[in-house]
Amino acid sequence: MINIQSLKFSYRKNKPLFDGLNLQLHAGHIYGLLGKNGAGKSTLLKQISGLLFPDGGSCEIMGYPSYKRLPAVLREIFLVPEEFYLPKVTVSKYVSLYSPFYPSFDEQAFYSYLKEFDIPQGQQLTSMSYGQKKKVLISFALATNTKVLIMDEPTNGLDIPSKSQFRKVIAAAVSEEKCIVISTHQVRDLDNLIDSIVIIDDHKIIFNQEVGTVTDKLSFRQLSQLDDRQHILYSDSSLRGHAVVMKNIHNEQSKIDMELLFNAVLSNRQPIQELFN
């Protein structure tokens, strides 16, 4: 579905943001793209969407170079950017203007998503709050039924109930034909939603694993005391004790803590990469 090989890109000369980045993303998955501020998450999404051009290497969507922005590709990809503009029109007018670009657009599903998010239909988009606008755009994105759906910080501006609704509608939208990529700093918003984790750091993809594989290899636990014999790869201490990532030597099943995993991969990269390789 998405194939990136030896991607190179920089905004400034001699300061590469990507240097030989490789990534393959497949249909039927919801990917969580994680990384520190400035690691290049938004830039990578723009490369996939064809909004930025590679300095070297390649980025292909469904076998076509993304930078060519071919109509056959554009109608099968939708990007929900972190920063966006909506015109001064009503919701229904917005649908009539932009839905024809997407042959598989489902108008009934769109209004169903709006109802789920409790968005009034007759209101001007520009008179809505930022959170309401974000929910309209997310609803539209889902209703396009594109094969590739990309979301950059989609839960920014959403209140707690709306984040729960977001997870619900995204989970219902996944199918074997779709590839969904979600980039976020708010890692806990993706809990129980994504099935694959991609971490970008130091100009490259340093981690790309399915959640099931992670929980097979690693154990996430809360301990009252730390012990060197426990095969601990990373720990985060607080008044409640120690949240740890350990080698899953006893084949125990535990619930993944993505924030803990993210910090573990960044701080103890080599042992974790060796464990998965």
Secondary structure as GFF3:
##gff-version 3
##sequence-region A 1 277
A	DSSP	beta_strand	2	9	.	.	.	ID=ss1
A	DSSP	beta_strand	18	25	.	.	.	ID=ss2
A	DSSP	beta_strand	29	35	.	.	.	ID=ss3
A	DSSP	alpha_helix	41	49	.	.	.	ID=ss4
A	DSSP	beta_strand	56	61	.	.	.	ID=ss5
A	DSSP	beta_strand	64	65	.	.	.	ID=ss6
A	DSSP	three_ten_helix	66	68	.	.	.	ID=ss7
A	DSSP	alpha_helix	71	74	.	.	.	ID=ss8
A	DSSP	beta_strand	77	80	.	.	.	ID=ss9
A	DSSP	alpha_helix	91	98	.	.	.	ID=ss10
A	DSSP	three_ten_helix	99	101	.	.	.	ID=ss11
A	DSSP	alpha_helix	107	117	.	.	.	ID=ss12
A	DSSP	three_ten_helix	125	127	.	.	.	ID=ss13
A	DSSP	alpha_helix	130	143	.	.	.	ID=ss14
A	DSSP	beta_strand	148	152	.	.	.	ID=ss15
A	DSSP	alpha_helix	160	173	.	.	.	ID=ss16
A	DSSP	beta_strand	179	183	.	.	.	ID=ss17
A	DSSP	three_ten_helix	187	190	.	.	.	ID=ss18
A	DSSP	beta_strand	196	201	.	.	.	ID=ss19
A	DSSP	beta_strand	204	210	.	.	.	ID=ss20
A	DSSP	alpha_helix	211	217	.	.	.	ID=ss21
A	DSSP	beta_strand	218	223	.	.	.	ID=ss22
A	DSSP	three_ten_helix	228	230	.	.	.	ID=ss23
A	DSSP	beta_strand	232	238	.	.	.	ID=ss24
A	DSSP	beta_strand	241	247	.	.	.	ID=ss25
A	DSSP	alpha_helix	258	267	.	.	.	ID=ss26
A	DSSP	alpha_helix	269	276	.	.	.	ID=ss27
###
